Amino acid sequence: MMGVAPQANNSREIRMTLERIGKLVVLAAWVAAGGAQAQDVVRLGNLKFAHYGAVSYIKEIAPKCGIKVEERVFPKGLDVMSAIIAGELDVGATASEAAIAGRAGGAPIYVVAGFAKGGARLVARPELNIKSVKDLKGKKVGVTRGGIQEVLLLAELQQAGLTVSEQPGKDVQTVLLAYADLNQALLGKHIDAMMQSEPQSSQAINKGYGAEVLKPYDTPLGAPVRTMVMTEKFYRERRPLAEKFMRCFVQATRTFLDQPATAEKYVRETVFKGQISSDDFQDAIGNSPYSYDVTPEHIQVTTDTMVKTGVGRMARPPLARDWVKTDLLEQAKKSLGVQ
């Protein structure tokens, strides 16, 4: 019986070796792809308000942007800041006062965009016939501590020459409550008025237990801008991913601006699970339109107003020019043809 030729053995061994190498190359490519996918995850902190809807929508279109967005929803902006400081988030959506207080407290963040404007309303019990801020004298006004609504309320009271305290004895007594509890307190007549966010303020009006006193945008602060913040590390060290995320933010916002029906359907059905009506949504967005932009000047005025009203009690208020970075936004808008 003749043996197998040495050349045949060698050929078979070479073929098997090449097959093993090929499998290893495929495996390495698969692992590398998985690693790349892991690197393309953006951890996003958000809040549950109507005007934060476009931020939530980013995760829906993220695959088309070549990224994955993991969204966590928090009760208030300061909780987003805490998660950023803990290293749990890359990007966060919050009112400007939480971003400012966070930066003052050591949060390593940059303001990179503004995603909505306004979003607050002073609402009173209809039977009290409160028509102006001065009519709040002798009244209890509910507000959430540390929120932009508190900044707006105190700025309005100062402008009207009214004193304020959490204790009785001043012109106006503030009652500090969570956003979710303010409407119930007004309905139950435990407070006389509230400075509330959207869509909760619109709900109170539409359901008849609240009447609008004013939209609080007539102080030097104007209409507050809700801010998109990004960690310094993410901004500097993961630049390509940060650029992809910002383009995705601009696309999501443009969709909501160009397609109001899509915006309403998503916010009412996905974000609020049918808990708000079409009227609630329309009124809320009428008072808090989606947007892209923010300026260092606006953030500085907001910071100065916080110092003046005592909100945040910052030992070293940050200078806006040092941490408002809109280059990623401008680049994204230009690449997508957005003005």
Secondary structure, 3 states (H helix, E strand, C coil): CCCCCHHHHHHHHHHHHHHHHHHHHHHHHHHHHHHHHHHCEEEEEEECCHHHHHHHHHHHHHHHHCCEEEEEEECCHHHHHHHHHCCCCCEEEEEHHHHHHHHHCCCCEEEEEEEEECCEEEEECHHHCCCCHHHHCCCEEEECCCCHHHHHHHHHHHHCCCCEECCCCCCEEEEECCHHHHHHHHHCCCCCEEEEECCHHHHHHHCCCCEEEECCCCCCCCCCEEEEEEEHHHHHHCHHHHHHHHHHHHHHHHHHHHCHHHHHHHHHHHHCCCCCCHHHHHHHHHCCCECCCCCHHHHHHHHHHHHHHCCCCCCCCCCHHHHECCHHHHHHHHHHCCC
